[in-house]
Amino acid sequence: MAQRLKEFREFRERMNQRIVELGNLNIKRFFTLDGNAYDDGALDARTKEFAGLAASCVLRCDDCIAYHVIRCKELGATNAQILEVLNVGLIVGGSIVIPHLRRAVALLDELDAEGAA
């Protein structure tokens, strides 16, 4: 597994657990709300992840982009589908999104290499 991808996954898991352990009820509720928002409903989970990815591009949040790219791949999205979603984020967000687009494509490459291993 590529080092960046491994570090992202480990850090996210470790710190989410640590934050939950702190016992703040409102933070726990937000984490639950965030997780539940992406469950299947009137829209399937993959479509919701696509929406989250586009929004994360516009907001220029690399951690969020990485999370949603990973989830999209886990839910069976193709690279072509993910690139179209990234394009929507680029169009809405403008050229300032380009550095985040680069990192998203690098992550796609890492995920593809991981799958090929």
PyMOL commands that set and color helices and strands:
alter all, ss='L'
color gray80, all
select helices_A, chain A and resi 3-21+25-37+45-59+62-74+79-93+95-116
alter helices_A, ss='H'
color red, helices_A
deselect
rebuild
show_as cartoon
